Amino acid sequence: MPSSASNKRHFIIVGVLVVITTFALGFLLNGVLPLPEQGVTQADTVDNLFRVHMWLIAFLSALVGVFMVYSFVVFRRARREDEGDHFEGNTTLEVLWTAIPLVLVVVFAFIGVRTLSDITASTPNDLAIQVTGQQWSWVFGYPNGTTNAELVVPVDQPLLLEMTSNDVIHSFWVPEWRMKQDLVPGMTTHINFTPKAIGEFTLACNQACGLSHTSMYAKVRVVTAAEYTAWLDEQAVVQGIQPADQAALDVQTAAN
């Protein structure tokens, strides 16, 4: 590639334009694509990964777009008979555009693995809840033996959701909880959450599962620990199952 003051000037101009465009696109993407409320502690880790990806998308888009538009405008064909200069290539440039993407892939693979490890980490005091998907409804099984079409969980309590499907593949997704997990017939899948925001949310199936897929929703309620215990006991009475404290008392009485 010919080396001249003119070529150096072009590269400097393009470099500045790439930086400016990257910042403009980055702020635009993160501004016009706001993320939902963070409903679980894992959401912050996921959101950080999203933001890093947005900045990478902005940089790569600027890198390609600025070079392309600048070349179209500045190096458009002149009205002359002679041909332009011929050159074979630039080894340094070819090494860079091979090495930099490779490094980026490795870095983002590392970030992805770390993120997945963080958001799927279990704790010894996980509250296990069974989740069953079927066309086109949800059923949740609680530790005291009750089942319900509503998912009710205590705030700040690590959860282990054990999932399966009775028919086709479904997908558990609460937007405020960020992560989604497929429910596969014949096997049990798992996902961990720690709710941090009290309130009502909506669970949706995020995998096309048949004619009524778009109506496969369930209510999710995050409540205080006391409200959760009271609700569990109430459901146990309604469904004819002894509350956990009464069952423990009966066992103790029988032993005596």
trRosetta pair geometry for C-beta under 8 A, 3 or more apart (Angstrom, degrees):
i j d omega theta_ij theta_ji phi_ij phi_ji
1 7 7.4 142 149 -154 106 156
1 87 4.9 104 -95 147 41 157
1 89 7.0 -36 -41 158 91 16
1 90 4.4 -18 -4 -65 125 111
1 93 7.6 45 -7 -1 148 139
2 7 6.5 170 96 -42 81 145
2 85 5.7 -3 -27 138 136 158
2 87 6.1 -129 -23 -68 73 138
3 7 6.3 -112 -141 54 35 141
3 8 7.9 43 -167 -45 73 96
4 7 4.9 100 54 5 76 98
4 8 7.1 -139 97 -2 43 87
5 8 5.7 -55 -150 38 35 113
5 9 6.3 39 151 -24 66 105
6 9 5.7 -55 -152 33 31 114
6 10 6.7 33 150 -21 64 102
7 10 5.6 -50 -152 31 35 113
7 11 6.6 32 152 -17 66 103
8 11 5.8 -55 -151 36 34 110
8 12 6.4 34 152 -20 66 105
9 12 5.7 -54 -149 35 32 112
9 13 6.4 33 154 -19 66 106
10 13 5.8 -56 -149 37 30 111
10 14 6.2 27 155 -16 66 108
10 70 7.7 137 -169 155 93 128
10 74 6.9 156 -127 132 113 160
11 14 5.7 -55 -144 40 31 110
11 15 6.1 36 155 -24 64 107
12 15 5.7 -53 -147 34 29 114
12 16 6.5 28 156 -17 63 104
13 16 6.0 -57 -153 36 29 108
13 17 6.3 26 152 -15 64 110
13 70 7.4 154 111 -143 108 140
14 17 5.6 -58 -146 41 32 111
14 18 6.2 38 153 -25 67 104
14 66 5.9 137 -158 135 80 112
14 67 6.1 54 -160 -92 133 67
14 70 5.4 -145 -100 51 98 174
15 18 5.7 -51 -148 31 30 112
15 19 6.7 29 154 -17 63 103
16 19 5.9 -55 -153 35 33 110
16 20 6.4 29 153 -15 66 108
17 20 5.7 -54 -144 40 33 110
17 21 6.0 29 158 -17 67 111
17 62 7.9 -173 130 -178 71 103
17 66 4.7 159 116 -153 112 133
17 70 6.8 144 65 -66 160 130
18 21 5.9 -59 -142 42 26 108
18 22 6.1 33 156 -27 63 107
18 59 7.8 50 170 -155 98 67
18 62 4.9 121 -153 137 65 109
18 63 5.6 46 -141 -92 124 56
18 66 4.9 -144 -80 46 70 157
18 67 7.8 21 -77 -41 113 81
19 22 5.7 -53 -147 31 27 114
19 23 6.7 22 158 -13 62 104
19 62 7.9 150 -38 144 11 151
20 23 6.2 -60 -155 37 29 106
20 24 6.3 26 152 -17 65 111
21 24 5.6 -56 -144 39 33 112
21 25 6.0 27 160 -14 69 109
21 58 7.8 -177 131 173 70 86
21 61 7.8 -129 142 103 114 85
21 62 3.7 154 102 -129 113 114
21 65 7.0 -150 166 79 155 117
21 66 5.5 -167 13 -62 155 120
22 25 6.1 -59 -144 42 25 105
22 26 6.0 28 157 -23 63 112
22 55 7.7 51 176 -166 98 73
22 58 5.1 104 -156 132 61 100
22 59 4.7 29 -128 -97 121 62
22 62 4.4 -103 -65 17 70 160
22 63 8.0 39 -74 -40 108 75
23 26 5.6 -54 -140 36 28 115
23 27 6.4 21 164 -11 64 106
23 58 7.8 113 -55 150 11 139
24 27 6.4 -61 -150 40 24 102
24 28 6.2 23 153 -19 62 114
24 58 8.0 175 72 -163 51 120
25 28 5.4 -60 -144 40 31 114
25 29 6.0 30 160 -20 69 107
25 57 7.7 -128 141 109 122 80
25 58 3.7 165 100 -140 108 96
25 61 5.9 -167 -169 76 167 127
25 62 6.0 -154 11 -53 139 104
26 29 6.1 -55 -144 35 25 106
26 30 6.4 10 162 -4 62 111
26 54 6.4 111 -143 130 68 93
26 55 4.9 31 -126 -112 119 71
26 58 3.9 -120 -65 26 71 175
26 59 7.7 31 -64 -42 111 71
27 30 6.1 -62 -142 47 28 103
27 31 5.8 27 158 -22 65 117
28 31 5.7 -64 -143 39 24 109
28 32 6.0 0 171 -1 67 112
28 58 7.9 139 47 -110 91 120
29 32 6.7 -61 -129 44 22 91
29 33 5.8 -15 178 18 60 120
29 54 4.5 180 115 -166 130 111
29 57 6.6 136 -117 82 170 121
29 58 5.9 -136 6 -66 136 107
30 33 6.8 -66 -121 57 19 88
30 51 6.2 43 -109 -129 122 86
30 54 5.4 121 -65 125 85 158
31 34 7.5 -12 -177 -60 29 82
33 54 7.4 -169 63 -109 132 133
35 38 7.8 40 119 -63 116 79
35 47 5.5 -167 68 -119 173 107
35 50 6.7 115 -76 84 134 160
36 39 7.9 -14 121 -19 109 101
36 175 4.7 81 7 136 161 108
36 176 5.0 -105 125 -87 124 64
37 176 5.0 -7 78 -127 83 111
37 197 6.6 110 146 -127 119 180
38 43 3.8 174 -143 95 90 143
38 44 6.1 37 -141 -57 150 72
38 47 6.9 -64 -88 -28 114 140
38 176 6.8 137 -152 -172 10 79
38 178 7.8 2 -128 -37 70 115
38 196 7.3 -7 126 63 93 120
38 197 7.1 138 99 -28 58 131
39 43 6.4 108 40 -42 53 146
39 174 6.8 -73 66 129 151 120
39 176 3.3 71 -18 135 124 110
39 177 5.1 -59 73 -67 116 64
39 195 6.3 -33 155 -137 84 77
39 196 6.9 158 167 48 34 73
39 197 4.7 -94 -131 41 59 119
39 199 7.8 -108 -124 57 106 109
39 201 6.1 30 -120 -76 162 149
39 222 7.2 176 -173 -20 104 152
40 43 5.2 125 63 -26 70 97
40 176 7.5 123 -6 128 79 77
40 177 4.8 51 -6 -132 125 77
40 178 7.1 -116 48 20 109 100
40 193 4.6 -78 -129 -163 150 94
40 194 5.6 120 -165 65 90 51
40 195 5.5 -57 -98 -95 79 39
40 196 6.0 124 -137 5 25 90
40 197 7.9 -89 -51 15 37 90
41 44 6.9 -41 -179 14 48 105
41 194 4.4 -9 18 76 115 114
41 196 5.3 106 -57 -40 73 129
42 45 5.6 -55 -167 37 56 113
42 46 6.3 52 142 -19 80 107
42 118 7.4 154 -131 123 87 88
42 119 4.3 90 -154 -132 123 92
42 177 7.6 39 63 -173 107 70
42 178 6.6 -138 106 55 94 129
42 179 6.5 -22 116 -15 137 123
42 192 7.4 127 -52 102 145 84
42 193 6.4 -101 14 -125 126 59
42 194 6.8 122 -22 30 88 85
43 46 5.6 -60 -150 41 37 111
43 47 5.9 37 154 -23 71 108
43 176 7.2 -38 -94 167 148 55
43 177 6.8 -118 -71 -149 106 28
43 178 4.7 159 -115 -21 76 130
44 47 5.7 -52 -143 36 30 112
44 48 6.5 35 156 -22 63 102
45 48 5.9 -52 -152 31 29 112
45 49 6.9 28 150 -16 61 104
45 115 5.7 159 159 -143 107 85
45 118 5.2 -156 -143 105 161 135
45 119 5.6 -161 83 -64 138 101
46 49 5.7 -57 -157 35 34 112
46 50 6.5 38 147 -21 67 103
46 115 7.1 111 -91 -175 51 121
46 119 6.5 60 -56 -86 95 149
46 178 4.3 131 75 171 162 152
46 179 6.6 -147 -80 -57 148 82
47 50 5.4 -50 -150 33 37 115
47 51 6.4 36 153 -20 68 103
47 178 7.3 -107 -47 -101 76 141
48 51 5.7 -53 -148 35 32 111
48 52 6.5 33 154 -19 65 104
49 52 5.8 -52 -148 35 32 111
49 53 6.4 32 153 -18 64 106
49 111 6.6 154 -118 147 94 112
49 112 7.3 93 -143 -98 133 60
49 115 5.1 35 -68 -109 138 160
50 53 5.8 -61 -153 38 30 111
50 54 6.4 34 151 -24 66 104
51 54 5.5 -48 -149 30 34 115
51 55 6.7 31 154 -15 64 101
52 55 6.0 -56 -154 36 33 108
52 56 6.5 32 149 -17 65 106
52 108 7.9 172 127 -114 123 93
52 111 6.9 -99 100 168 162 161
53 56 5.5 -55 -148 38 35 112
53 57 6.2 39 152 -22 67 104
53 108 7.9 86 -92 -137 82 127
54 57 5.6 -52 -148 35 31 113
54 58 6.4 34 151 -21 64 104
55 58 5.4 -49 -146 34 35 115
55 59 6.4 35 154 -19 65 103
56 59 5.7 -53 -147 36 33 110
56 60 6.3 25 158 -13 67 107
56 104 7.2 133 -143 -164 126 125
56 108 7.4 18 -77 -81 169 134
57 60 6.1 -58 -143 41 28 104
57 61 6.0 28 158 -19 64 111
58 61 5.9 -59 -145 39 25 110
58 62 6.2 23 157 -17 63 110
59 62 5.8 -60 -148 38 28 109
59 63 6.1 31 155 -24 65 108
60 63 5.5 -50 -143 33 32 115
60 64 6.5 21 161 -9 65 106
61 64 6.3 -62 -148 43 27 101
61 65 5.6 15 162 -10 66 121
62 65 5.9 -61 -129 47 25 104
62 66 5.4 20 175 -17 67 115
63 66 6.7 -49 -129 35 13 102
63 67 6.6 8 164 -9 52 114
64 67 6.3 -69 -154 41 24 106
64 68 6.1 17 158 -17 64 116
65 68 5.8 -63 -146 38 27 110
65 69 6.1 15 164 -10 68 110
66 69 6.2 -58 -139 42 27 102
66 70 5.8 26 162 -18 64 114
67 70 6.0 -60 -140 41 22 110
67 71 6.2 23 160 -20 62 110
68 71 6.0 -59 -150 35 25 109
68 72 6.5 24 154 -19 63 107
69 72 5.7 -53 -148 35 33 112
69 73 6.2 20 159 -12 67 111
70 73 6.1 -64 -146 42 28 103
70 74 5.6 -2 171 5 69 119
71 74 6.6 -62 -120 50 21 91
71 75 5.0 -33 -162 39 62 119
72 75 7.5 -16 -56 56 7 77
72 76 6.3 34 173 -72 47 94
73 76 6.6 -34 -157 -26 14 109
83 86 7.6 21 127 -47 120 96
87 90 7.9 22 141 -49 127 82
89 93 7.7 -140 172 60 78 112
89 94 6.4 22 167 -41 120 129
90 93 4.0 50 96 16 116 116
90 94 6.5 161 87 -16 61 86
91 94 5.7 -60 -147 39 31 110
91 95 6.3 32 157 -20 67 105
92 95 5.9 -56 -150 35 29 110
92 96 6.4 28 153 -19 64 108
93 96 5.7 -56 -148 36 31 112
93 97 6.4 16 161 -9 67 107
94 97 6.3 -57 -140 41 28 99
94 98 6.5 24 157 -14 61 111
95 98 6.0 -67 -153 41 29 107
95 99 5.8 17 159 -14 70 116
96 99 6.0 -59 -132 42 27 103
96 100 5.8 23 172 -19 67 112
97 100 6.4 -37 -120 35 29 110
97 101 7.1 29 175 -10 53 107
98 101 6.9 -68 -160 39 24 101
98 102 6.5 20 152 -17 61 116
99 102 5.6 -64 -152 38 32 114
99 103 6.3 32 155 -20 70 106
100 103 5.8 -53 -147 35 32 110
100 104 6.4 32 155 -19 65 106
101 104 5.5 -55 -146 37 34 114
101 105 6.3 38 156 -22 67 103
102 105 5.8 -53 -151 32 30 111
102 106 6.6 27 153 -15 63 106
103 106 5.8 -58 -150 38 32 110
103 107 6.2 31 154 -19 67 108
104 107 5.7 -55 -144 38 30 111
104 108 6.1 20 161 -10 66 109
105 108 6.2 -61 -144 43 26 102
105 109 6.1 31 155 -24 63 108
106 109 5.6 -54 -146 34 29 114
106 110 6.5 30 154 -19 63 104
107 110 5.8 -56 -155 34 30 111
107 111 6.5 27 150 -16 65 106
108 111 5.3 -48 -142 39 39 113
108 112 6.1 45 155 -23 66 104
109 112 5.6 -54 -147 36 29 114
109 113 6.4 29 155 -18 64 105
110 113 5.9 -54 -147 35 30 108
110 114 6.4 27 155 -15 64 108
111 114 5.9 -58 -148 39 30 110
111 115 6.1 31 155 -20 65 109
112 115 5.7 -55 -145 37 29 111
112 116 6.2 28 158 -18 65 106
113 116 5.8 -54 -146 37 29 110
113 117 6.3 31 154 -20 63 107
114 117 5.7 -56 -149 36 30 112
114 118 6.3 30 154 -21 65 106
115 118 5.8 -56 -148 34 31 110
115 119 6.3 11 163 -6 67 111
116 119 6.4 -64 -140 44 27 98
116 120 5.9 3 168 0 65 119
117 120 6.5 -73 -137 48 21 95
117 121 6.6 46 159 -58 60 95
118 121 6.1 -37 -157 -11 27 116
119 179 6.2 154 158 -62 137 143
119 192 7.2 168 156 71 56 98
120 191 7.4 -80 -117 -137 82 54
120 192 5.8 125 -147 24 39 114
121 192 6.8 -110 68 75 40 161
122 126 5.6 -47 -162 -44 90 142
122 158 7.7 119 -159 159 51 135
122 160 6.4 30 -127 -90 105 119
122 192 5.9 -151 -90 -86 62 144
123 126 5.5 140 62 -51 73 81
123 158 4.6 81 38 64 126 173
125 157 8.0 -100 128 -157 103 78
125 158 6.3 107 88 47 77 114
126 158 4.9 -75 -104 116 64 106
126 159 6.5 70 -162 -177 83 11
126 160 3.9 53 161 -23 134 111
126 192 7.0 -77 -122 -125 127 103
127 143 7.1 -95 -163 -32 82 129
127 153 7.2 151 89 -145 141 97
127 154 7.3 109 -20 36 167 102
127 157 5.3 24 -7 150 132 119
127 158 6.8 149 10 88 78 55
127 159 5.3 -39 64 -110 91 61
127 160 6.9 175 75 23 37 75
128 143 6.6 101 67 -79 80 98
128 159 8.0 133 -93 -167 23 60
128 160 4.7 -27 -99 74 69 107
128 161 8.0 157 -153 -89 51 22
128 162 6.1 17 -166 -11 98 115
129 140 5.9 -6 172 -169 113 100
129 141 6.8 157 -171 74 61 55
129 142 6.2 -15 -123 -103 88 55
129 143 7.6 -73 -87 -36 61 77
129 151 7.4 95 150 -142 153 95
129 153 7.1 -87 -32 -91 154 106
129 159 6.4 -22 12 -161 112 106
129 160 7.4 154 21 79 65 54
129 161 5.6 -25 69 -110 92 67
129 162 7.2 177 83 24 39 76
130 140 6.8 146 80 -163 62 46
130 141 3.4 -3 56 52 116 112
130 142 7.9 -112 28 -41 84 23
130 162 5.4 -35 -108 73 59 98
130 163 7.9 148 -167 -87 50 35
130 164 7.9 -24 -168 20 92 97
131 138 6.9 -28 -163 -163 86 104
131 139 7.7 145 -159 80 41 52
131 140 5.9 -11 -103 -107 64 74
131 141 7.8 -136 -55 23 27 79
131 151 7.7 7 -104 -97 104 123
131 161 5.1 20 -12 -176 128 103
131 162 6.8 163 21 77 78 42
131 163 4.4 -23 73 -102 107 81
131 164 7.6 148 86 23 63 53
131 172 6.3 25 147 -85 155 142
131 183 7.0 -116 113 -94 103 129
132 138 7.1 142 78 -162 55 54
132 139 4.4 -15 62 62 107 99
132 140 7.7 -163 23 -74 75 31
132 141 7.2 56 -11 -16 107 105
132 163 7.6 170 -80 -152 32 57
132 164 5.9 -15 -112 70 72 79
132 165 7.2 138 -164 -107 61 29
132 166 6.3 47 179 -33 107 101
132 183 7.7 127 -149 -163 31 145
133 137 7.9 173 -152 89 52 39
133 138 5.9 -24 -103 -106 65 72
133 163 7.2 23 -9 -168 102 101
133 164 7.7 -159 27 101 77 36
133 165 4.7 -30 69 -108 95 83
133 166 7.2 -155 90 13 47 78
133 170 3.5 -117 143 48 156 154
133 172 7.4 -139 -57 -63 129 84
133 183 4.3 127 22 74 127 159
133 205 6.8 117 -148 -104 132 114
133 209 7.9 -99 154 -128 123 167
133 216 7.8 52 -155 -179 102 133
134 137 6.0 -12 69 58 85 76
134 138 7.9 161 28 -90 70 28
134 139 7.3 17 12 0 111 107
134 165 6.8 149 -77 -163 54 68
134 166 4.1 -3 -94 44 109 119
134 167 5.5 92 -141 1 72 108
134 170 7.8 -75 -40 -32 17 143
135 167 5.3 -50 -6 60 100 155
135 168 6.7 50 -51 23 109 105
135 209 6.1 -160 -94 139 88 108
135 210 5.0 14 -127 36 128 154
135 212 6.9 111 -174 56 86 103
135 216 7.7 -77 -135 -88 45 128
136 205 7.4 -104 -161 4 84 151
136 209 6.9 149 -113 94 89 116
136 210 6.6 -135 -76 71 109 115
136 212 4.0 -135 -3 98 162 110
136 213 6.5 -136 -131 -87 127 30
136 215 6.0 74 121 79 138 86
136 216 4.2 -109 177 -80 90 99
137 149 6.6 -47 -180 -134 112 111
137 216 6.7 -130 -68 -135 26 81
137 218 7.5 96 -166 -73 61 104
138 149 6.3 113 79 -155 74 66
138 151 7.4 -37 128 -40 138 104
138 203 6.5 6 -24 102 168 137
138 216 7.4 108 -36 -180 89 87
138 218 4.2 -54 42 -52 136 146
139 147 5.6 3 -178 -177 101 117
139 148 7.6 149 -155 74 60 26
139 149 6.4 -43 -101 -95 56 59
140 147 6.5 156 79 -156 45 64
140 148 5.5 -28 62 65 97 75
140 149 7.3 135 14 -121 90 11
140 150 7.1 -80 29 82 131 30
140 151 5.0 146 -67 -93 159 73
140 218 7.9 133 -30 172 114 153
141 145 7.8 -28 -168 -151 92 24
141 146 7.6 167 -149 91 53 40
141 147 5.0 -26 -96 -99 68 87
142 145 7.2 -34 78 37 76 21
142 146 4.9 -3 46 63 115 85
142 147 7.2 -171 8 -84 80 35
142 148 7.2 26 -21 9 114 105
142 232 6.1 -156 152 -125 153 103
142 235 7.4 82 32 89 149 147
143 244 7.7 15 110 -78 102 133
144 232 5.5 114 12 176 141 113
144 235 7.8 128 77 83 125 104
144 236 5.5 -59 135 -81 136 121
144 241 6.4 134 142 126 94 130
144 243 6.8 -22 -154 -142 147 43
144 244 5.2 -103 -105 -53 111 95
145 236 7.5 75 64 -116 93 93
145 241 4.9 -164 87 -153 119 152
146 232 6.8 175 30 -154 138 69
146 235 4.4 92 -174 128 162 117
146 236 5.6 -106 -54 -78 125 61
146 239 5.2 145 -122 35 93 151
146 241 5.8 -153 -68 45 82 145
147 239 7.6 132 36 -119 67 160
148 151 7.8 167 92 -71 105 32
148 152 7.2 -2 84 7 151 104
148 235 6.2 -63 -62 -135 125 144
149 218 6.3 -143 164 -131 73 106
150 218 6.6 177 -112 179 42 95
150 219 4.9 -17 -129 71 96 99
150 220 7.7 173 -172 -89 70 29
150 221 6.7 18 166 5 114 108
151 203 6.3 71 16 -27 136 144
151 218 6.1 78 -6 129 99 124
151 219 7.2 -169 35 97 71 51
151 220 4.6 -15 73 -113 110 75
151 221 7.2 168 92 26 58 63
152 220 7.9 172 -79 -161 36 46
152 221 4.8 -9 -112 66 77 103
152 223 6.3 -2 -169 8 96 118
152 228 6.3 169 142 -123 101 80
152 231 5.5 -87 137 119 158 154
153 157 6.6 -147 170 65 92 115
153 159 5.9 -22 -148 -82 144 137
153 195 5.7 132 103 -3 121 143
153 220 7.6 -12 13 -170 105 90
153 221 7.5 160 26 87 60 56
153 222 5.8 -25 73 -110 85 68
153 223 7.6 152 78 28 35 73
153 228 6.8 1 177 -114 20 132
154 157 4.2 58 82 -3 100 137
154 195 7.5 169 102 59 35 123
154 222 7.5 66 179 -162 11 68
154 223 6.3 -54 -108 77 52 69
154 224 6.7 2 -144 152 86 22
154 225 4.5 52 -152 -96 138 58
154 227 7.7 153 -107 64 82 80
154 228 4.0 -78 -68 -15 94 158
155 195 5.3 -97 -121 107 53 104
155 196 6.7 82 -165 -134 92 21
155 197 7.4 -149 -126 64 114 11
155 198 5.2 -48 -67 -72 141 84
155 222 5.2 83 -77 165 82 103
155 223 6.8 -134 -20 91 91 20
155 224 6.2 -31 24 -100 110 40
155 225 7.4 -96 47 -42 71 69
156 194 6.8 15 -148 176 32 95
156 195 7.1 -70 -27 83 29 69
156 196 6.4 68 -78 -109 65 60
156 225 7.9 -55 60 -50 99 103
157 194 7.1 -165 86 -142 26 72
157 195 7.1 5 46 41 70 93
157 225 7.0 122 -51 -94 123 94
157 228 7.9 -57 2 18 152 173
158 192 6.7 -10 -172 -168 94 103
158 193 7.7 164 -154 90 51 38
158 194 4.8 -30 -97 -92 61 98
159 192 6.5 157 82 -154 62 53
159 193 4.7 -7 54 62 114 82
159 194 6.8 177 10 -83 78 41
159 195 7.1 47 -15 -13 125 90
160 190 6.3 -19 -171 -159 88 109
160 191 8.0 157 -154 78 47 36
160 192 5.8 -19 -100 -100 62 79
161 172 7.0 -153 130 138 149 171
161 181 7.4 153 88 52 120 149
161 190 6.8 147 78 -154 57 54
161 191 5.1 -14 57 61 107 83
161 192 7.6 -174 17 -83 78 28
161 193 7.0 27 -13 10 114 104
162 188 5.5 -5 -176 -173 93 118
162 189 7.8 155 -158 79 47 37
162 190 5.8 -17 -103 -99 60 81
163 172 6.1 -117 -107 -21 152 136
163 181 6.1 143 23 114 155 120
163 182 8.0 164 110 108 138 35
163 183 4.5 -105 157 -103 113 92
163 188 6.6 139 67 -159 43 62
163 189 4.8 -30 66 66 103 85
163 190 7.0 176 16 -83 86 29
163 191 7.1 18 -9 8 127 98
164 183 6.0 100 171 -165 9 95
164 184 7.3 -57 -138 65 58 50
164 185 7.3 77 179 -119 82 32
164 186 7.9 171 -156 29 108 16
164 187 6.8 -174 -118 87 93 34
164 188 5.2 -47 -65 -98 104 65
164 189 7.4 149 -77 17 52 73
165 168 6.5 -82 155 75 142 28
165 169 6.4 -166 4 -111 169 28
165 170 5.3 155 -103 14 124 99
165 183 4.1 121 -51 130 97 101
165 184 6.1 -137 19 115 115 4
165 185 4.7 -71 83 -66 99 65
166 185 7.0 12 146 -111 6 95
167 185 6.4 -103 98 -81 10 128
167 209 8.0 100 91 -176 109 110
168 185 6.8 -34 -103 -30 14 121
168 209 5.1 159 87 -150 122 88
168 210 6.7 141 32 -37 149 106
169 182 5.7 -16 -168 -168 105 111
169 183 6.7 155 -157 76 52 59
169 184 5.7 -4 -110 -105 89 63
169 185 7.2 -96 -66 -6 57 84
169 207 5.4 -76 122 136 93 151
169 209 6.8 -142 81 -101 54 98
170 182 7.2 148 84 -158 40 59
170 183 4.4 -5 63 50 90 114
170 205 4.9 -71 -160 -136 96 114
170 207 5.6 168 -156 55 27 114
170 209 5.3 7 -93 -79 74 152
170 216 7.2 -123 -138 151 120 154
171 180 5.3 31 168 169 106 119
171 181 6.9 171 -155 84 68 30
171 182 5.0 -35 -100 -100 82 59
171 183 6.8 -157 -79 9 28 78
171 205 5.8 104 52 -168 67 61
171 206 3.9 -79 98 61 124 83
171 207 3.7 115 -10 -18 112 103
172 180 6.1 171 83 -156 55 67
172 181 5.0 -7 51 57 106 83
172 182 7.8 -160 14 -80 75 11
172 183 6.4 86 -29 -37 94 104
172 191 6.9 -157 77 28 133 147
172 203 6.7 -32 -154 -162 75 112
172 205 7.7 -30 -82 -109 33 54
172 206 7.6 -32 71 14 13 103
173 177 7.9 -173 -168 66 44 102
173 180 3.8 -11 -89 -106 97 112
173 203 7.1 133 71 -158 42 63
173 204 5.5 -40 76 69 95 80
173 205 7.4 100 26 -146 97 12
173 206 3.9 52 -2 -30 145 129
174 177 4.0 52 78 18 106 115
174 201 5.2 52 -162 140 120 133
174 202 7.0 158 -131 82 79 41
174 203 5.2 -45 -76 -96 90 67
174 204 7.6 136 -90 17 42 72
174 220 5.8 -17 -107 9 138 163
175 178 7.4 38 180 -75 36 33
175 201 7.9 -157 48 -167 73 111
175 202 7.8 17 14 67 98 87
175 204 7.8 26 -32 21 89 117
176 197 7.2 -86 162 56 134 138
176 201 5.3 -113 35 -123 129 133
177 193 5.6 -21 -156 -124 123 137
177 195 7.8 -49 -100 -95 107 77
177 201 7.3 97 -25 153 100 164
179 191 6.2 -179 116 -162 127 128
179 193 7.5 -159 48 -82 117 95
180 206 5.1 -44 -147 42 152 152
181 189 5.6 179 167 129 111 126
181 190 7.5 -98 -162 99 154 21
181 191 4.0 -134 -40 -46 152 135
182 189 6.2 90 80 1 66 173
182 207 6.4 64 -118 -46 89 152
183 189 6.4 -141 -107 36 43 120
184 187 5.0 -2 89 54 111 104
184 189 6.1 91 15 -30 97 119
195 222 4.4 -160 171 -125 148 133
197 222 6.4 89 90 75 54 153
198 222 5.2 -141 -123 105 41 96
198 223 6.5 69 -141 -114 99 27
198 224 7.0 0 -107 -52 134 67
199 221 7.8 -128 120 -143 27 57
199 222 6.0 12 42 50 49 101
200 219 6.4 -32 -160 -166 105 98
200 220 6.9 138 -163 78 53 57
200 221 5.5 -21 -103 -100 73 73
200 222 7.9 -162 -76 21 28 71
201 219 7.9 130 73 -168 45 52
201 220 4.2 -29 69 71 92 113
201 221 7.8 -179 25 -77 71 28
201 222 7.2 39 -1 -11 110 103
202 217 5.8 -24 -171 -162 101 115
202 218 7.6 143 -162 72 56 42
202 219 6.9 -40 -107 -110 59 46
202 220 6.7 -158 -75 17 9 96
203 217 6.4 141 78 -163 61 58
203 218 4.3 -15 60 60 116 91
203 219 7.5 -52 16 20 92 3
203 220 5.1 105 -35 -41 98 113
204 216 7.0 99 -160 92 56 75
204 217 5.5 -21 -97 -104 68 79
205 209 5.8 -56 154 8 145 132
205 213 6.1 -114 89 -162 127 78
205 216 3.9 4 4 97 126 129
205 217 7.8 -113 0 -71 78 43
207 213 7.9 -114 97 -148 45 125
208 213 5.3 -17 -144 -126 51 172
209 213 4.7 139 45 -103 72 102
209 216 6.7 11 55 -14 129 161
210 213 5.6 146 57 -50 53 89
212 215 4.8 -50 -179 43 90 109
212 216 6.6 112 123 -47 83 86
213 216 5.8 -46 -158 4 39 119
223 227 3.8 -101 159 91 127 128
223 228 5.3 162 79 -56 107 77
223 231 7.0 100 54 -11 159 140
224 227 4.7 92 54 9 80 103
224 228 6.9 -142 94 -8 41 87
225 228 5.6 -55 -149 34 31 114
225 229 6.5 30 155 -18 65 104
226 229 5.9 -54 -149 35 31 109
226 230 6.4 28 154 -16 64 108
227 230 5.7 -55 -145 40 32 111
227 231 6.1 33 155 -21 66 108
228 231 5.8 -56 -146 36 28 111
228 232 6.4 31 155 -20 64 105
229 232 5.7 -53 -149 34 30 112
229 233 6.5 28 155 -16 64 106
230 233 5.9 -56 -149 38 31 110
230 234 6.3 33 152 -21 65 107
231 234 5.6 -54 -148 36 32 114
231 235 6.4 30 155 -18 66 105
232 235 5.9 -56 -149 37 30 109
232 236 6.4 34 151 -24 64 105
232 243 7.2 109 117 -132 87 89
232 244 7.5 4 127 -7 128 109
233 236 5.5 -51 -149 32 33 116
233 237 6.7 34 153 -19 64 101
233 243 4.1 17 -127 -111 87 131
233 244 7.8 -93 -87 18 84 77
233 245 7.8 -13 -101 22 121 105
234 237 5.9 -53 -154 33 33 110
234 238 6.4 30 151 -17 66 107
235 238 5.6 -54 -145 39 35 112
235 239 5.9 13 162 -1 69 113
235 241 7.9 -5 119 50 73 112
236 239 6.3 -68 -140 51 24 95
236 241 4.3 -94 -152 83 78 87
236 242 6.3 -27 166 110 126 13
236 243 4.7 150 74 -76 153 61
236 244 7.8 -149 -70 -23 162 62
237 240 7.8 34 -179 -70 27 27
237 241 8.0 -85 -47 56 20 57
237 243 7.2 -8 -47 -44 82 99
242 246 4.8 -125 -175 90 101 112
242 247 4.4 128 108 -65 125 89
242 250 7.0 -39 -170 1 163 141
243 246 4.8 83 60 13 85 105
243 247 6.9 -154 90 -10 39 89
244 247 5.7 -56 -145 36 30 112
244 248 6.4 30 156 -20 65 105
245 248 5.8 -52 -149 34 32 111
245 249 6.5 33 151 -20 64 105
246 249 5.5 -52 -149 35 35 113
246 250 6.4 37 152 -21 66 103
247 250 5.7 -52 -149 34 32 112
247 251 6.5 34 152 -20 63 104
248 251 5.7 -53 -151 35 32 113
248 252 6.4 31 152 -18 65 107
249 252 5.7 -57 -150 38 32 111
249 253 6.2 34 152 -21 67 106
250 253 5.6 -53 -144 36 32 112
250 254 6.3 32 156 -19 65 106
251 254 5.9 -55 -148 36 29 110
251 255 6.5 30 153 -22 63 107
252 255 5.7 -54 -150 33 31 113
252 256 6.6 27 154 -17 63 106
253 256 5.9 -60 -153 36 31 108
